[in-house]
Amino acid sequence: MIELYKFGPMGKVCDPSPFCVKVEAYLKMAGLAYDTHSGNKYLRRAPKGKLPFIRDGDDVIADSMYIIRHLEDKHNGVLDGHLTPEQKAVAHSFIKMIDENLYWTMVYSRWAMDDNWMILKEAFFGSLPFPLKLFVPNMIRKNLLKTLQGQGIARHSAAEVTEIGDGDLAALSDYLGDKQYFFGDRPSSLDATAFGILSQMLLLDTFSAPVFDKARGYKNLVDFTHRVQDKYFGN
Ligand SMILES: N[C@@H](CCC(=O)N[C@@H](CS)C(=O)NCC(=O)O)C(=O)O
């Protein structure tokens, strides 16, 4: 049995991390049996210090890309095997766009925008014991804001961050068009990845941000997200 280590559900979404949602959606779409283990405590056991990671027999694999590569290899292209080389190239590019660009607009919205930070602080760190809860959340936020500067997203104005995210959402919406999944009527790892980020922007009413409002404006992305949630997560 595959063991998936993740943070745990938030609202109706199976995880507040789009990468954890990506892997769980992949497992469901591929029809692979798995168990989950939820909690921040698993960060300490994570081979790369981030979640998700999986244990599959004797193999421990970290990072959503390597997890999916491992499962595709082991299960004979269970989800992506039907894609042509051209579709695989498109999927690769969109996945990198989501993970390396669109993702950061979400992180910026949650951690750098003061209103969302107040909500996040309570949601993620509310259960920390006193006196840790007085300084740990602020310390983590300070590091996160440094990461956002280093990555570059926080060097833009808030309006530009929205524009950057919207560019990616528009590309996803145009490519999805009126198809059920990004490559037709069968899901692929691109669908799992797109669902990972879109679930954060569209299914959680915990946070509000201009880029999430932009996402709400793409009807086909909204329908896609609800369709995947209903079919694979049943709520
Ligand atoms: N490249 C990794 C990214 C995973 C990642 O960034 N996970 C974040 C949550 S969204 C995390 O574990 N952060 C905790 C930390 O950095 O301490 C993947 O694709 O799995």
The ligand as an ORCA input file, in Angstrom:
! r2SCAN-3c Opt
* xyz 0 1
  N       8.638     20.786     -5.269
  C       7.859     20.273     -4.155
  C       7.256     21.444     -3.409
  C       6.575     21.018     -2.117
  C       6.329     22.236     -1.223
  O       6.726     23.359     -1.534
  N       5.669     21.981     -0.090
  C       5.450     23.039      0.862
  C       3.958     23.247      1.107
  S       3.131     23.900     -0.306
  C       6.079     22.673      2.203
  O       6.157     21.521      2.567
  N       6.512     23.679      2.941
  C       7.008     23.488      4.265
  C       8.330     24.086      4.485
  O       8.952     24.582      3.518
  O       8.773     24.085      5.648
  C       6.798     19.298     -4.683
  O       6.484     19.367     -5.879
  O       6.338     18.434     -3.919
*
